[in-house]
Amino acid sequence: MTPVLEMSGVTLRRDDNTILRGVDWTVDSADRWVILGPNGAGKTTLITLASARMHPTEGTVTVLGSRLGEVDVADLRIRVGLSSAALADHIPPGERVSDVVMTAAHGVTGRWHEEYEGVDEDRAGLLLEAFGMTAYRDRQFWTLSEGERKRVQIARALMADPELLLLDEPAAGLDLGGREELLGALTELAGDRRSPAMVMVTHHVEEIPVDFTHALLLRDGQVVASGPLGDTLTEDNLSQTYGMPVRVQESAGRWTARRAS
Ligand SMILES: Nc1ncnc2c1ncn2[C@@H]1O[C@H](COP(=O)(O)OP(=O)(O)OP(=O)(O)O)[C@@H](O)[C@H]1O
């Protein structure tokens, strides 16, 4: 299998703060990873590095075969699909939903003077359909509910047919029905062999889609454990990650966790 992402000895510092320390991590093309860890563990920072939007202070990050610092990251960023709150903040509020998706073809977040072709319109339409958002295509992005926005953001992340798909808390803020619908769509995506490698950050093991294959647990910027999902999501590893005794259960590919009494 071909690695789409390789991190070796990655440390990231900002001012006096060491956000990531000595991270080693490899994502292969067929992998579907979940990243878990407490608030401030460094999950979003790890995703930001993986999307070529930041450079490590020490160590190497290789995205789709190109080592950061040695390549034009603008080209690389288009090949990596990213859905994150930070990116959504850059979407002009009045942007049409279909344009929110389509503009990803040029790696921009607001329609300006770029040239789009019929094939771009068609792809954006198909992606909106796949996420049940066809009826919303002409709405302004800001008028959507949180759950609707999340679906549009994932459709957007897939627009440029990425080789690596990064989803930062895609189910945050969704109600039970919205979460389950989104997980259904992500499960379908994860189970499709044509889909890109996937990495999803979440706070809750309940949000891990069926068919995800690997997990990376982060605490204070350091990897507590990483590897195949079943081997990694153990009570010992989760207890160490969250600093409290955790009871975890798996049933038919879905996970639940709570504090052990
Ligand atoms: N530019 C920065 N300068 C200084 N510290 C930063 C910077 N960006 C992030 N941090 C700090 O790095 C740590 C990790 O942040 P990050 O957003 O990666 O964590 P996270 O695991 O995604 O957290 P959460 O679950 O709360 O979203 C936090 O303590 C944060 O305050």
Ligand as a Chemical Component Dictionary entry (heavy atoms), coordinates in Angstrom:
data_LIG
# 
_chem_comp.id                   LIG 
_chem_comp.type                 NON-POLYMER 
_chem_comp.pdbx_formal_charge   0 
_chem_comp.three_letter_code    LIG 
# 
loop_
_chem_comp_atom.comp_id 
_chem_comp_atom.atom_id 
_chem_comp_atom.alt_atom_id 
_chem_comp_atom.type_symbol 
_chem_comp_atom.charge 
_chem_comp_atom.model_Cartn_x 
_chem_comp_atom.model_Cartn_y 
_chem_comp_atom.model_Cartn_z 
_chem_comp_atom.pdbx_ordinal 
LIG N1  N1  N 0 -1.009  29.538 17.119 1  
LIG C1  C1  C 0 -0.943  29.033 18.353 2  
LIG N2  N2  N 0 -0.151  29.612 19.282 3  
LIG C2  C2  C 0 -0.068  29.106 20.546 4  
LIG N3  N3  N 0 -0.742  28.013 20.949 5  
LIG C3  C3  C 0 -1.552  27.419 20.060 6  
LIG C4  C4  C 0 -1.700  27.879 18.731 7  
LIG N4  N4  N 0 -2.564  27.071 18.083 8  
LIG C5  C5  C 0 -2.946  26.138 18.983 9  
LIG N5  N5  N 0 -2.352  26.350 20.168 10 
LIG C6  C6  C 0 -2.501  25.540 21.388 11 
LIG O1  O1  O 0 -2.138  24.212 21.046 12 
LIG C7  C7  C 0 -2.917  23.277 21.774 13 
LIG C8  C8  C 0 -3.542  22.296 20.796 14 
LIG O2  O2  O 0 -4.532  22.955 20.021 15 
LIG P1  P1  P 0 -5.460  22.150 19.006 16 
LIG O3  O3  O 0 -6.488  23.105 18.504 17 
LIG O4  O4  O 0 -4.601  21.465 18.025 18 
LIG O5  O5  O 0 -6.108  21.075 19.985 19 
LIG P2  P2  P 0 -7.340  20.126 19.783 20 
LIG O6  O6  O 0 -6.922  18.786 20.282 21 
LIG O7  O7  O 0 -7.857  20.212 18.400 22 
LIG O8  O8  O 0 -8.388  20.779 20.795 23 
LIG P3  P3  P 0 -10.004 20.803 20.827 24 
LIG O9  O9  O 0 -10.425 19.382 21.073 25 
LIG O10 O10 O 0 -10.287 21.682 22.019 26 
LIG O11 O11 O 0 -10.489 21.366 19.539 27 
LIG C9  C9  C 0 -3.920  24.115 22.575 28 
LIG O12 O12 O 0 -3.447  24.224 23.884 29 
LIG C10 C10 C 0 -3.930  25.445 21.879 30 
LIG O13 O13 O 0 -4.225  26.494 22.797 31 
# 
loop_
_chem_comp_bond.comp_id 
_chem_comp_bond.atom_id_1 
_chem_comp_bond.atom_id_2 
_chem_comp_bond.value_order 
_chem_comp_bond.pdbx_ordinal 
LIG N1  C1  SING 1  
LIG C1  N2  SING 2  
LIG C1  C4  DOUB 3  
LIG N2  C2  DOUB 4  
LIG C2  N3  SING 5  
LIG N3  C3  DOUB 6  
LIG C3  C4  SING 7  
LIG C3  N5  SING 8  
LIG C4  N4  SING 9  
LIG N4  C5  DOUB 10 
LIG C5  N5  SING 11 
LIG N5  C6  SING 12 
LIG C6  O1  SING 13 
LIG C6  C10 SING 14 
LIG O1  C7  SING 15 
LIG C7  C8  SING 16 
LIG C7  C9  SING 17 
LIG C8  O2  SING 18 
LIG O2  P1  SING 19 
LIG P1  O3  DOUB 20 
LIG P1  O4  SING 21 
LIG P1  O5  SING 22 
LIG O5  P2  SING 23 
LIG P2  O6  DOUB 24 
LIG P2  O7  SING 25 
LIG P2  O8  SING 26 
LIG O8  P3  SING 27 
LIG P3  O9  DOUB 28 
LIG P3  O10 SING 29 
LIG P3  O11 SING 30 
LIG C9  O12 SING 31 
LIG C9  C10 SING 32 
LIG C10 O13 SING 33 
# 
